[in-house]
């Protein structure tokens, strides 16, 4: 999970919104700023994507927070849990673009019950577009010519697939056996034809 701000930026963000706290009492993980106040047994966390105000979204035990550096796996699990719950409760807050499986191995009814949703960073827009063009050209040719496709189109398609796999957007070979549609993360929940879906996590990488 990438941080949306540095610790310095988060500290300034909190200060601009009336939260006066020492910098060493601030931690940043993903979309959250965790703030430890003196003489309190819990840690408040603030949603950093909220631009107008700073109210604690909730609180957690110090031992579960980023201030407990001795058990990184436990802290990571806690941050992941509260983030997943946030996006479950407020799916409209999801940001960025993604690829949604619409047919093939990683679409609902293929190898599993859900449509895979693959978020990607804006810096990968170019190779995503290259892949979508190659996908369209290859499958369109196959459709209208009733054969398995021209070699040059297939080569472009596979090269575009591996370009996305190399940067981690595609996780495994089955994503190459899937047709994809471009979408915004914020529209997935309200677009019923994308259901059922699952957002694939960064670490879900196989052969």
Residue pairs with C-beta under 8 A, 6 or more apart in sequence:
1 29
1 30
1 79
1 80
1 83
1 202
2 30
3 28
3 29
3 30
4 28
4 30
4 31
4 48
4 49
5 13
5 28
5 33
5 48
6 28
7 23
7 26
7 27
7 28
8 23
10 26
10 28
10 33
10 48
11 21
11 23
11 26
13 33
13 48
13 54
14 21
14 26
14 33
14 35
14 46
14 54
17 53
17 54
18 54
19 35
19 46
19 54
21 35
21 37
25 35
25 36
25 37
25 38
26 33
26 34
26 35
27 33
27 34
27 36
27 65
27 66
27 67
28 34
28 48
28 66
29 66
29 75
29 79
30 79
30 83
31 47
31 48
31 49
31 83
31 86
32 45
32 46
32 47
32 48
32 57
32 79
32 82
32 83
33 45
33 46
33 48
34 43
34 44
34 45
34 46
34 65
34 66
34 67
35 43
35 44
35 45
35 46
35 56
36 43
36 62
36 65
36 67
37 44
41 61
41 62
42 59
42 60
42 61
42 62
43 59
43 60
43 61
43 62
43 65
43 67
44 56
44 58
44 59
45 56
45 57
45 58
45 59
45 60
45 65
45 82
46 54
46 55
46 56
46 57
47 57
47 86
49 93
49 95
57 86
58 82
60 78
60 82
62 68
63 71
63 74
64 74
64 75
64 78
65 75
65 78
66 75
66 79
68 74
68 75
69 75
86 93
87 93
87 94
91 186
91 188
91 189
91 190
92 186
92 189
92 190
93 186
94 185
94 186
94 188
94 189
95 185
95 186
96 119
96 120
96 121
96 122
96 184
96 185
97 119
97 120
97 122
97 125
97 128
97 182
97 183
97 184
97 185
98 117
98 118
98 119
98 120
98 182
98 183
98 184
98 185
98 188
98 199
99 117
99 118
99 120
99 128
99 169
99 180
99 181
99 182
99 183
100 115
100 116
100 117
100 118
100 180
100 181
100 182
100 183
100 188
100 194
100 197
101 107
101 108
101 110
101 115
101 116
101 117
101 178
101 179
101 180
102 115
102 179
102 180
102 181
103 110
103 178
103 179
104 110
104 177
104 178
104 179
105 111
105 174
105 175
105 177
105 178
106 112
106 115
106 116
106 174
106 175
106 177
106 178
107 115
107 116
107 178
107 179
108 114
108 115
108 196
108 197
110 178
111 174
113 196
114 196
114 197
114 198
115 194
115 195
115 196
115 197
115 198
116 175
116 178
116 197
116 198
116 200
117 185
117 188
117 194
117 197
117 198
117 199
117 200
118 169
118 170
118 171
118 175
118 180
118 200
119 185
119 199
120 128
120 164
120 169
124 164
124 167
124 169
127 160
127 163
127 164
127 167
127 169
128 164
128 169
128 182
130 160
130 163
131 157
131 160
131 161
131 163
131 164
131 180
132 180
132 182
133 160
134 153
134 156
134 157
134 159
134 160
135 157
135 160
135 179
135 180
137 153
137 156
137 157
138 149
138 153
138 154
138 156
138 157
139 179
141 149
141 150
141 153
142 148
142 149
148 154
149 157
158 176
161 170
161 175
161 176
164 170
165 171
165 172
165 175
165 176
168 202
168 205
170 176
171 200
171 204
171 205
171 206
172 205
172 206
172 207
173 207
183 191
183 194
188 194
188 197
188 199
